[in-house]
Amino acid sequence: MAQEDVFKKIVSHCKEYGFVFPSSDIYDGLAAVYDYGQNGVELKNNIKEYWWKSMVLLHENIVGIDSAIFMHPTIWKASGHVDAFNDPLIDNRDSKKRYRADNLIEDQIAKYDEKIEKEVAKARKRFGEAFDEQQFRQTNARVVEHQQKRDALHERYTRAMQGPDLEELKQIIIDEEIADPISGTKNWTDVRQFNLMFSTEMGASADGAMKVYLRPETAQGIFVNYLNVQKTGRMKIPFGIAQIGKAFRNEIVARQFIFRMREFEQMEMQFFVKPGTEMEWFQKWKETRMKWHQALGFGAENYRFHDHEKLAHYANAATDIEFRMPFGFKEVEGIHSRTDFDLSQHEKFSGKQIKYFDPQTGESYTPYDIETSIGVDRMFLSVMCHSYEEEKLENGETRVVLHLPAALAPVKLAVLPLVKKDGLPEKAREIINELKFHFNCQYDEKDTIGKRYRRQDAIGTPYCVTVDYDSLKDNTVTLRHRDTMEQERVNIAELNAIIEEKVSIASLLKKLQ
């Protein structure tokens, strides 16, 4: 099945099983805005808990805050967002659709990559075990031609984005004969800059209203609270401040479901270090964050680092952790060495001194900062994409199953009475009433036991317990494992010990030590 079709099925599955709904659905939705349903919010909260505890529980020198969405407008002037938070915008005159010029060019680069991979895949199939992939990539005429075109385009694109050179970006689109996917024409407008911040007014009267912005990132709330946290927490360098919260960007083209939205959630940690040590800490946090992702068991081959060639104005090093989505490797987390840019800017614009006094050396300095920033929604999507499977069973049937990490699953245990009579529902309720204090349980008595198993498979429930007539005699139940569908007979009194260890966030955190 084509990866594009797989992704469509995942999007459909998210709605059908209560993970993600289009926002304002009964009014035909609102573009690029989504609501999390009853299962989605549980999965999302578990992802956030895993991140939060990995930061503030496992590190004595990292604390958390929760800053406001509305902030003083000068903050965004100091941070550079008012002047520099722009995307290159281009319109197609025929379809009237708007695009990011950089996305159009990046998609073109990806097409060259796809052509190369198709040639390699065909050759691998043709030559079998004797296939020398490295030699083939270096000598095959078609592969070499595609690679040269791809490299030339990439180099030209990188230079154009440095300015950015808007005229050159349009010329690249023309030279590459990039067509609008809707109209199929190449009738493009000039490229122009578009600021991504949402603005509104704060104040009771029009005369006294002050223009404010919905924050486009959560980082600045940390920077402007640096002094408050450092002094009240008596924090010593190096130390970090973590935060989870909503951010808002008026994206030109929001696409690929919840991958790029106008309202989204971030998990960010700013780690303050002594100048001159930042590259050492940058490398350390790269390794730490990759380990966090891989602890979920999705396979190291599905992750990669992508170092930035064009650095943001505040950074001296930057990399992305990319995950293999159905639509290619895409960024889920960014790790940046932001230097002392943010604290220095806020010191300049606020007129307040933001320095750290080192009691050991007697010197004062503005700390440098290492940022780790992960999109909750993108992380959610990566978990769903990797977990979704349409599995062919030995009897010829197909089941849809979400192989969610047990600690992240919305429901940990489903308790199912074999029939709705003879005291079995009451026995099932007894089990739930005992275990609901430890993890999220669900009771289900509708339909055959097979159909109930399939429903739980579809939402990723790792364990199901079936209560039958023997349960009333000997206090044992059938415990079913989602991934293997294996069943075992266990004592009701042992259920908590068997399940809790495997479904707790602690089971993931222990892998990080």
N, C-alpha and C positions, 0 to 999 in steps of 0.2 A: 504493500500500500504506500502511495506517495506520502511524503512527510507533510505536505500541505493538507492532505485529507485527514491524516492523523490529528493534526492541530485542530481542524474543524470539529472532529469528534470530541476532542478534549474540551473545547469551548462549549459544545452542546451538553456534554456530560456535567460540566460545572453548573449549568442552569438546571438540568433535570434532577440533580441530586442535592440541590440546596447549598452549593458552594459559592457561586457568584451569579448575581442577577444584573441585567442592565438597570441603571438607576432610573427612577421614574418610569418604570416599565409599562404601567397602564396608560401612560401618556406617550407611548412609543419611544421612550428612552431619551437620554441626553448624551450627546456625542462624547465618547471617551471618559465617561463617568460610570462607575460601577458600585453596586452594593454587595456586601458579603452576606450570604445566607447563613442558616443555622449551623451547617457543617463547616462552611468557609470561615466563619468567625472563630470557631474552635481551633481549626488548623492554623489560622493566622495568629491567634493568641499563643498557641504552642510554639510557633516559630519565634515570636517576640520573646517568650519566656526563655527559650534556649539561648537566644542571643544575649539577653539582659543578664542572665545568670552567668554566662560564660565571661562576661565583662566584669560585673561588680561583685560576683560571688567568688570567682577564681582569682581575682587580682586585688590585693589589699590596697593598692594605690590608684584604683579607679572607683569613682563615685558617680551617682546619677543625678540628673536634674530634669525638670519639666518646664521649659520656658514658654512664654505666651506666643500665640500666632501673630498677633498685632505687636509691632515694635516701632520705636521712634523712627520716622522716615530718614533721618540723617544716617542711621545705621547702614541703610542700603546705598547711600552716597559714599560712605566710607569704604564699604566692601567692594565697590565697583559695579554693583548690579544696576544702578541707575544708568550708568554710561556704557557698560560693556556686556550686559547680560542679554546678548542678541543672538538670533539665528539667521542665516541667509535664506531669504524667502524668494520664491519664484512662482509665477502663475502660468497656467496654460490658457491661452485666450479662447480656445475652442471649448474645452470642457468646463472652464471657469473654476477648475480645481487648483488648490494651493499646495505647494510642496516645499520641503527643505531642500535647497540645492545640494547641500553636502550629502543628504541621504540618497538623492538620485545618483550621485557619482559613486558613493560607496556601494550602492546596489549594482552598478555597472562593474565595479571591481570584483564584487562577489560572483557576477556572471562569468568572468574570466576564470575565477577559481573553480566554479562548477564545471566549466568546459574541460579544464585540466583533469579534475577528479574523474569525470566520465571516461576520458581516454585511458586513465590509469586503471580504472575499474574494469574496462573492457579487456585491457591487456592482461590484467591479473587473472581474469576468467579464462582467457585464451591460453596462457602459458602455465597456469597452475603453480606448483611448487617451485618450478624452475625460474619463476619471474623475479627479475632483479629490478625493483622499483626505482632505486636511485639512478641506475644506468638508463632506464627507460625515460625518466624525467629529463635527463641531460641530453639524450640523443634523438628522441622522437621528434620529427619535424613539426607536427601539429602542436605538441605540448610546448616545445621551445618557442614557437610563434606566439601562442597564447600567453606564455609566461613573460615574453618580452613586451607585449602590449600591456599586460597587467602591470608590470613594473614601471613602465614609462608613464602610464596613467596615474599610478600611485604617487610617483615622485612629483609629477606636475600638480596633482591635487594637494599634496602636502605643502608645496610652496605657496599655492594660492590661498590656503587656509591660514597662513602665517599672519597675513594682514588684518582681516582677510581681503584678498583682491577680488572684489565682486564681479568686475568685468571679466577677469580670467575664469572665474567659476562658470559664468554663462558660456564663455567660449569653449570650455571643456565639454559642456553639455551639448553644444552645437557640433563640435568636432567628433564627439563619440556617437552622434546621431541618436541621442537618448530621446525616446518618444514618451508622450504622456500615456500611462497605462489605461486611461479611460477613453480618451478620444483617438489615441493612436497617432496624433499629429505632433510636430516639433515646433509649434507656434508658441514660443515662450516670450514672456515679458523679461525685462531686465531684472537682475538679482538686487534685492534691497534688504536692509537690516530690519529686524522685527524684535522688539523687546518683549520678553516672556513674562514679565511680572503683571499680576492682576492688581489693579489699584481701586481704592474706594475712598470715601470721606468719613472722617470721624469728627463728630460735633453736632450740636443740636440745631444750629442755624447755618444757613448758606454762607453768611459773612464770616462766621467764626470757625467754619469747618477746616480741618487740616487733612491734606492728602496723605493717606497711609497705604501700605501695600500688604497683601497677603504674602507671608514669607515664602520665597521660592526654594529655601533650604532651611534646615534646622541648625546648621553650624553656627550661624551668627548669634543665636540665643546662648550658645555655650561661650563664645568669645566675650560677649558683653557681661557675662556672669563670672568670668575667670577670677577676678579679684574677690568677689563675694565668696566663691567656693574655696579659693586658696586660703583666705584669711579665716573664715569660720571653721573650715575643716582642718586648719593647720597643716595643709598639704605641702610636701616637699618635692621638688623636682627630682626625678621625673614622676609625673602623675597624670591621670586621665579623667575626663568628664564625659559621661555617656548620656545619650538622650534618644528617646523614641517619640516621633510626632509627625503630624501632617505637614505637608508642604504643597505648594500650588504653582503650576506653570501653565501659561497660556500657549500650549504647544501648537505649532502650525499644523503639524500632521501627527495626531495621536493614533497609533495603529497597533496591530498585533495584540488585540484583546487588552489585558491588564498590564502588558509590558510597558506601554507608554501612555500615561494618563495625565489629565489636567489636575486632578486631586489625588495625591498619593501619600504613602507613609514611608518615612526613613528611619533607619537605626544607625546613628552616627556616634563615633567616639573620637574626641580630640585628645591627643596625648602630647603633653608639653614636656620638652626636653631642653637640655643645655645646648646652646649653639655650638656647632662643630661635631655633635654626636648624632645629628639627625639622620644621616645615611645609614648608620648602624641600626638605629631604631626602625627606620623605614624597611630595611631588610628583615628585621625581626618580626615586624607586624605583617609583612607579606607571608612569611612562613606560618605565623600564628593563625591568620585568617584562612589560609588555604586548608590548614589542618581542621579548622572548624567546619568548613564545607564538606571535606572528605569524610569526616566522622559520620555523616549521614549514610554512607555506604553506597553512593551512586556511581562509584568507580572513578579512579584518578584520570582515566582517559577522557572523561567528559568535562574536565576542567583545564584551563590554561591561563597563563598570564599574558596580557597584551600591554606592552609598555607604550606610553604616549610619545608620539613624535613631536606633536605640537603641545607644549605645556601651557597651562593657564597662567595668567599674569602673576599669580601668587605662588606658583610652585617651582621647585627645583628638581623634582622627581615625581613621577606618577605612573601608576599601572592599574589595569583593570583585571579582576578575576572574571573570566568569561566561562559560561556554561553552555553545553551543547543543547540548544533548543531544537524543536522540529524545523525551525527556520534558520538554523545555523548557530555558530558560536556567538553568544550575545553577553554583554556586560550585566553582571548581577551585583558586583561590588567594586568600588573604587578605593584605592589606597594612595594617598598623596602626601608628599612632604611640602607643607604650605609655608615653610620658613617662618619669619616673624611678621609676615605681611599683615595679617588680620589684627593682631594685638597692636602693632605699630600704627596702623590706620585709625583704630579706635582711640588710641592715645592722642593722636594728632587732631581728630575731629571733635573729641569730647573735651579735650583740655585737661583730662585726668591722667595722672601718671600710672602706667600699667607696667610695672617692673617687678622682677623677682629678686629679693635680697637673699643671697646664699650665705647662711650663717657660718659655714665652714671656711669659705674663701674670703668672705667680707666684701664680695663684689655684687653689684646690681646689674641685671641684664634683662632684656626682653626675651622670653623663651621662644624657641622654635616649636613647630607643631607638626605632628604626624596625624593625619586623618584617616580613619576607616569609615566608609559610608556605604551602607547596603540598603537597597530598596526592598521593603517588606513585600510589596506586590510582585516584584520580579522574582524574589526568593520563593514566594508562594507558587508562582507560575512554573518555576524550574522544578519544584517538588512535584507538582501535578503532572508535568510533562514526563518526568522520569518514571513516575509511579504507575501511570496508566498502561494497561495491557488488555488486549483482547486475546484470551488464552484458549487454544484448542485443547479440549479434553479428550481422554482416551475413548470415550463413548461417542465421539463425533460432535458433541455439543460445544458451544463457545460460551465462556463466561467473561464478563468485563470485571476486572479487579484492579483496585488501586493498591500497589505495594508500598504504601506509606510507611516510613519509619515508625515503629510502634509508639515511640514517645511523642510524635507529632500528630498521630491519628486523632480525628475529632472524637470518636467513640472508641474506648479501649476494649469494652466487653459488651456483647449483646447476650441477654439471657432469654431463652426461648422455651416456653413450655410445649411439650410435644402435642398436646391437645388442650382445648379451652375448658376442661372439666376435670372432675375427680380429684380436686385439690392440687393439680399441677400448677395452675397460675398462682395460687397462694404460695406454694413452695418457691416458685421463681421470684416472687416479690420479696420473700424473706432473704433470698440471696442478694438481690439488688439493695435492699435496705441495709445490709451489712457492708457491702462493698462500695456504695456510692460516696462514702466519706473519703475513699482512697483514690478513686479515678472515675472518669465519666462512663456511666453504664446506660444501656438502653434496653427497654423491655419491648418485645414484639411477639404477638400471638396470632397475627393475621396471615392467612394462606398456608400452604404446605411448608414443611420444614426446609425443603429444597429451595423454594422461592425466597424464604427468609434468609437463608445462607447467601443467596445471590445478591439480595439487597445490601447485606452487610459487606460483602466483597466489593460492591460498587462504591461504598463510601469509605472503604479502607479499614474497617474494623478488624484488628489483628486476631481477636479471640471471640468465639461464640461458645456458649454453654447451653446444652439441651437438657431440660429437666424431663424425665420420663417416669414410668411407674416404679422402676427400681429405685429411683431417687427417694421415694417415700419410704422404702424399706431400709435402705442401707446408707442414705445420705451421700450417695455418689452421683456424679453427673458426667455427661460426655463433653469433653473440652475439644473444640475443633480449632485448628490452626489455619489462618487465612491463606498463607502462601503455599503450603503443601497440601492443604485440605485433609491432613491426617487427623485422626481422632483418637483420644485416649480417655480412659475412665479414671477420674480423680475424685478424691474426697472433697466435699464442699468446704470443709474446714481448711483445706490446703490452697484453695483458689487464690486468696489474697497473696500468699507468699510466692506462688507460681507466677502470677501475672504482674504484680506491682513492680517488681525489680526490672522487668523487661519494658514496661510502659512509662516509667518515670523519666523526667528530664535528667535526673541524676545519672541514668544509664548512658546518656550521651556525653554528659560533662566528664565522666570518668575516662572517656576515650581521649580527652584533651590534656590529661595530666602527663 
